[in-house]
Amino acid sequence: MGIESIDDEVLDDFDLLESPKELFEHHRFVVDKGQSMIRIDKYLVNTMPDISRNRIQDAATAQSILVNGKPVKSNYRIKPLDVISILLAYPPNEFEIIPQDIPINIVFEDEDLIVINKTPGLVVHPGFGNFEGTLLNALAWHMKDNPTFDVNNPNIGLVHRIDKDTSGLLLIAKNEMAKTKLSKQFFDKTTHRRYVALVWGSVEKEEGTIIGNIGRDPKDRMQMTIFPSDSELGKHAVTHYKVLERLGYVTVVECRLETGRTHQIRAHMKHIGHILFNDARYGGNEVLRGTTFAKYKAFVHNCFSVCPRQALHAKELGFVHPSTGETLFFDSALPEDMQLLIDKWRGYVANRILE
């Protein structure tokens, strides 16, 4: 996971000029320590959403792909800790993130950082189709009286991201020092991140570890899929899981992230046969387990209405404060929709009246 490569929701744009007078850095990736030596065009296809290999090769031909500050060809073989920069012919922020008075739940704030408990449905970063109404628009409003904070400055702000329909804890850096030190902790995998999810099916093992490279599904670029760990495809990913509660045809699990890939929990849990409940992107919005009785199907669809999103919450976040060196730990309660969903399944298991 590169220090500046955590991007779950923003679509990339590779419009290039043939002979640009000036290029601007739009993307920066730091290659993992354990990454095998593969062609850079293959690596970037697996890393960047919705960008074809041909467009990446065109970018390399236009000398818009740099490794460690020097242009490379598309057949360059990346090495661990290479710093890859993608340059385009226009500034990265053609639109300004404007302040908007959007409520956000701040659970901690000091002069260096903010911890936010994000509500489900809130897009984190402006992008294709979402130029307003995002978390960063709300952050710009919250920080509008702070002259040292520029929400459009990529060297401050979001340290990591979570999907639009995932709720939970999110970390914001208020200055460049904090962004650098906090990002390094994510890169070095020293942060603590624990999620709670409701998944389809009865998870066989009480706990386990899922290891598998995550990359774009070649059949559906909006989904991530799993490739073998020794494959040149995808990026190394590790998820540790533990069963918290068994509720008949669904299971409450906790997932602890060792890496932070796009849709990591959603893709890894699907890989072991347990799609997140009501995860429309991965097919979890269908009745995947249970009986054929009409009352049961009506019960499940009522559950979909109670929690109209993937049942995933970023519950715990721990890291070392960039200035004080103190270890900080935050724990957020399940949001109302997920709590009601779990309570409904508890009631179903207790009564079995629907069968």
C-alpha positions in Angstrom: 0.0 0.0 0.0 1.6 3.2 -1.2 1.7 6.2 1.1 -0.4 8.2 -1.4 -2.2 5.4 -3.0 -5.2 4.7 -0.8 -8.2 5.5 -3.1 -11.4 3.5 -2.9 -13.9 5.7 -4.7 -12.3 8.2 -7.1 -12.2 7.4 -10.8 -8.9 8.3 -12.5 -8.6 10.4 -15.7 -5.7 9.9 -18.1 -6.3 12.7 -20.6 -2.8 13.6 -21.8 -1.4 16.3 -24.1 1.1 15.2 -26.8 3.7 17.7 -25.8 2.8 19.3 -22.5 4.9 22.2 -21.4 4.3 21.4 -17.7 3.2 18.2 -16.0 1.5 17.9 -12.6 1.7 14.9 -10.2 -1.8 13.3 -9.8 -0.9 9.9 -8.3 2.0 8.6 -6.2 2.5 4.9 -5.3 5.2 3.3 -3.1 5.8 -0.3 -4.1 5.4 -2.8 -1.3 8.5 -4.4 0.3 7.4 -7.8 -0.8 6.2 -6.9 -4.3 7.6 -9.2 -7.1 9.4 -7.6 -10.0 6.7 -7.2 -12.7 6.1 -4.8 -15.6 5.0 -1.4 -14.4 2.0 -1.4 -16.8 0.8 -4.6 -15.2 1.3 -3.2 -11.7 -0.6 0.0 -12.5 -3.5 -1.8 -14.2 -3.9 -3.7 -10.9 -3.5 -0.6 -8.8 -5.5 2.0 -10.5 -9.3 1.7 -11.0 -10.8 1.8 -14.5 -7.6 2.6 -16.4 -6.8 0.4 -19.3 -3.3 -1.0 -20.0 -3.3 0.8 -23.4 -3.8 4.2 -21.7 -1.0 3.4 -19.2 1.3 2.5 -22.0 0.3 5.8 -23.7 1.2 7.6 -20.6 4.6 5.9 -20.4 5.2 6.9 -24.1 4.4 10.5 -23.2 7.0 10.3 -20.4 4.2 10.8 -17.8 5.2 7.8 -15.6 8.2 8.4 -13.4 10.0 5.9 -11.1 12.1 7.5 -8.5 11.9 10.8 -10.4 12.9 9.5 -13.9 10.6 8.6 -16.8 10.3 4.9 -17.6 8.9 2.8 -20.4 5.9 0.5 -19.9 8.1 -2.6 -19.8 10.1 -1.3 -16.8 10.1 -3.9 -14.1 9.2 -2.4 -10.7 11.3 -3.1 -7.6 10.3 -3.0 -3.9 10.0 0.5 -2.5 10.1 2.1 -6.0 8.3 5.5 -5.9 6.0 5.7 -8.9 4.5 9.1 -10.0 1.8 9.7 -12.6 2.0 13.1 -14.2 -0.7 14.8 -16.2 -0.9 18.0 -18.1 -3.2 19.9 -15.8 -3.2 20.6 -12.0 -4.7 17.7 -9.9 -7.5 20.0 -8.6 -9.3 21.5 -11.5 -12.2 21.9 -9.2 -12.0 23.5 -5.8 -13.3 21.6 -2.8 -15.8 24.2 -1.4 -16.8 24.3 2.2 -20.3 22.9 2.9 -22.1 22.9 6.2 -22.5 19.1 6.4 -22.8 17.5 9.9 -19.8 15.3 10.8 -19.3 13.3 14.0 -15.9 14.3 15.4 -14.7 12.0 18.2 -11.3 13.5 18.7 -9.5 16.6 17.5 -6.3 18.5 18.4 -3.8 20.7 16.5 -2.5 17.8 14.4 -5.3 15.5 13.6 -9.0 14.7 13.6 -10.8 11.4 14.1 -14.2 11.2 12.5 -16.9 8.6 12.9 -18.3 8.6 9.3 -22.0 7.9 8.7 -22.9 5.4 6.0 -23.7 6.9 2.6 -21.3 9.8 2.9 -18.7 9.9 0.1 -15.3 10.6 1.4 -13.6 12.5 -1.5 -15.0 14.5 -4.4 -14.6 12.7 -7.7 -16.4 11.6 -10.8 -20.1 12.2 -10.2 -19.5 13.4 -6.6 -18.2 17.0 -6.6 -20.2 18.2 -3.6 -21.7 16.8 -0.4 -18.6 14.8 0.5 -16.7 14.4 3.7 -13.9 16.8 2.4 -16.5 19.4 1.7 -17.7 19.1 5.3 -14.1 19.2 6.5 -13.5 22.4 4.6 -16.4 24.0 6.4 -15.2 22.7 9.8 -11.7 24.1 9.2 -12.7 27.3 7.3 -11.4 29.6 10.1 -8.0 27.9 10.3 -5.7 29.8 7.9 -3.1 27.0 7.9 -5.5 24.3 6.6 -6.1 24.0 2.9 -8.4 21.1 2.1 -7.2 21.2 -1.5 -3.6 20.5 -0.4 -2.8 16.8 -1.0 -0.1 16.9 1.6 -2.7 17.2 4.4 -6.1 15.8 4.9 -7.2 12.2 4.4 -4.7 9.6 5.7 -6.8 6.6 4.5 -10.3 6.1 3.1 -13.3 3.9 3.5 -16.1 3.2 1.1 -19.1 5.4 0.7 -21.5 2.8 2.3 -19.1 1.7 5.0 -19.4 3.5 8.3 -16.9 4.1 11.0 -13.6 5.7 12.1 -11.5 7.8 9.7 -8.3 9.7 10.3 -7.5 13.2 9.1 -4.2 15.0 9.2 -4.3 18.8 9.8 -0.7 19.5 8.7 2.1 18.0 6.6 4.1 16.6 9.5 1.1 14.7 10.7 0.2 13.4 7.3 3.7 12.1 6.7 4.1 10.4 10.0 0.6 8.9 10.1 0.8 7.7 6.4 4.1 6.0 7.3 2.3 4.0 10.0 -0.3 2.8 7.5 2.5 1.9 5.1 4.5 0.1 7.8 1.3 -1.8 8.9 1.6 -0.6 12.5 -1.9 0.8 12.8 -4.7 -1.1 14.4 -7.9 -1.3 12.3 -10.8 -3.6 13.3 -14.1 -3.8 11.4 -17.3 -5.6 12.3 -19.4 -7.1 9.5 -22.4 -9.3 9.1 -21.8 -11.9 6.4 -23.9 -14.5 4.7 -23.6 -18.1 5.9 -22.2 -19.9 8.9 -18.4 -19.3 8.9 -16.8 -22.7 9.5 -13.8 -21.7 11.6 -13.9 -19.6 14.7 -11.0 -17.5 13.4 -8.6 -17.5 10.5 -6.5 -15.5 8.1 -7.2 -14.8 4.5 -4.2 -14.2 2.3 -4.6 -13.4 -1.4 -3.6 -10.7 -3.8 -6.4 -8.2 -4.5 -6.8 -6.6 -8.0 -9.5 -5.4 -10.4 -11.7 -8.2 -11.7 -11.0 -8.5 -15.4 -14.7 -9.4 -16.0 -16.1 -6.5 -13.9 -13.8 -3.5 -13.3 -16.1 -2.3 -10.5 -15.3 -5.3 -8.4 -12.1 -6.5 -6.8 -11.1 -10.2 -7.0 -8.5 -12.5 -5.5 -5.4 -13.8 -7.2 -2.8 -16.3 -5.8 -0.3 -14.8 -3.5 2.6 -15.7 -5.8 0.8 -14.2 -8.8 2.0 -11.1 -10.7 -1.6 -9.9 -10.6 -3.1 -7.8 -7.7 -1.5 -6.5 -4.6 -0.6 -8.5 -1.4 -3.5 -8.4 1.1 -4.0 -10.0 4.5 -7.2 -10.0 6.6 -7.6 -11.7 10.0 -11.1 -12.6 11.0 -12.9 -13.9 14.1 -16.4 -15.1 14.6 -18.3 -12.9 17.1 -21.8 -14.3 16.9 -23.6 -17.0 14.9 -27.1 -16.1 13.9 -28.5 -18.9 11.8 -27.9 -18.2 8.2 -25.6 -15.2 8.9 -22.6 -14.6 11.0 -21.2 -11.5 12.8 -17.5 -11.4 12.3 -14.7 -9.0 13.2 -12.0 -8.3 10.6 -8.6 -7.0 11.4 -6.7 -5.5 8.5 -3.0 -6.1 8.1 -3.0 -4.4 4.8 -5.4 -1.8 3.3 -6.6 -2.6 -0.2 -9.6 -1.4 -2.1 -12.7 -3.4 -1.0 -10.3 -5.7 1.0 -12.8 -7.1 3.5 -15.6 -7.3 0.9 -13.4 -9.2 -1.6 -11.7 -11.4 0.9 -14.9 -12.5 2.6 -16.5 -13.3 -0.7 -13.4 -15.3 -1.6 -14.0 -17.7 1.4 -17.7 -17.9 0.5 -19.2 -15.4 2.9 -20.3 -12.2 1.0 -21.2 -9.2 3.2 -24.9 -8.9 3.9 -26.6 -6.6 1.5 -23.4 -5.8 -0.4 -25.0 -5.0 -3.8 -21.6 -4.8 -5.6 -20.7 -8.4 -4.7 -24.1 -10.0 -4.8 -25.0 -9.8 -1.1 -28.3 -8.1 -1.7 -29.8 -11.5 -2.7 -31.1 -14.2 -0.4 -28.0 -16.4 -0.4 -28.7 -18.7 2.6 -31.8 -20.0 4.3 -35.2 -21.5 3.4 -37.5 -21.1 0.5 -40.5 -20.1 2.6 -42.1 -16.9 1.6 -42.1 -15.6 5.2 -38.4 -16.1 5.4 -37.8 -14.2 2.2 -40.0 -11.4 3.4 -37.9 -11.3 6.6 -34.6 -11.0 4.7 -35.9 -8.3 2.4 -37.1 -6.4 5.5 -33.5 -6.8 6.8 -32.3 -5.2 3.6 -34.6 -2.3 4.2 -33.4 -1.9 7.8 -29.7 -1.7 6.6 -29.7 -0.6 3.0 -26.0 -1.0 2.4 -23.2 -3.5 3.0 -23.1 -4.4 6.7 -19.6 -3.2 7.4 -18.4 -0.8 10.2 -14.9 0.4 10.9 -15.2 0.0 14.7 -11.7 0.4 16.1 -8.7 2.6 15.1 -5.4 2.8 16.8 -2.2 4.6 16.0 0.7 6.6 17.5 0.2 10.3 17.8 2.6 12.1 15.3 3.7 14.7 17.8 3.4 13.2 21.3 4.3 9.6 20.6 1.3 8.5 22.6 -0.7 5.5 21.4 -4.2 6.5 20.7 -7.1 4.0 20.5 -10.7 4.8 19.4 -13.7 2.5 19.5 -17.1 3.4 17.9 -20.4 1.8 18.6 -22.3 0.1 15.7 -24.5 2.5 13.9 -28.2 2.2 14.3 -28.9 0.4 11.0 -26.4 -2.3 11.7 -27.5 -2.7 15.3 -31.1 -3.1 14.3 -30.1 -5.5 11.6 -28.2 -7.8 14.0 -31.1 -7.5 16.6 -33.5 -8.7 13.9 -31.4 -11.8 13.2 -31.1 -12.4 16.9 -34.9 -12.3 17.1 -35.2 -14.7 14.2 -32.8 -17.2 15.7 -34.5 -17.0 19.1 -38.1 -17.5 17.8 -37.8 -19.4 14.5 -41.4 -18.4 14.0 -40.8 -17.5 10.3 -40.2 -21.1 9.3 
